[in-house]
Structure formats: C-alpha cells, structure tokens
C-alpha cells in the first residue's frame, strides 16, 4: 500500500469516494502522472511539477489545479484559490455529484499537463 492508498483509507466515509473518483479521473487524463504525498495530501506531478492536488477534510474535499489561472476553463466551474496564487479549484465538494462531468475534468487536467510541460 502506498502513501496515497493510506491517505484514502484514513479519509472519512463521506470523502473516500470523492478522492477515489478524482484519483481515477486524474490518472485517466494523464496515465503517466506520479502520485506523491505533499503537505499531508495527495499531489499529482509530472516531471517534478505539481499538476493538481486533492485535500480531504472530515466532510468535504478540495481539488486544486496548480496553474489553473492560466487555463481556459468553463466559466463558473473553478474558483480562484487565494489572491496571490495561480491555483484554481473546486472547494467544498461533498459528493461525487458535486463534481463537474468527468469529460470536463479530464480535459481541464489535460490542459494543466500541457501548460506544465510548456512552462
């Protein structure tokens, strides 16, 4: 069992399915992505650059895209994470039904990977 599996195992019953689903979506978007545990949360990296991360809390999950402010994404889906950060994401996800459709997430993650490789 790796660190991400342990993280998921220790997540709450509410957040486990969300984290598992996001992990699968991220791996579908980029099968070569590497999983790391950074700041005590799953981080998904490519060539040493963090593409996105997932944080499970007791009753919700946050999903962040590291350079999300530089990506074209559907309006109103992702919110800025901090004024001084380039991150965007989904905050307060309480069920898989709160997530955007998988195709949209996959396309956004692919854009994040392309941006990361180019920059």
Secondary structure, 3 states (H helix, E strand, C coil): CCHHHHHHHHCCHHHHHHHHHHHHHHHHHCCCCEEEEECCEEEEEECCEEEEEEEECCCCEEEEECCHHHCCCCCCCCEECCCCCCCEEEEEECCHHHCCCHHHHHHHHHHHHHHHHHC
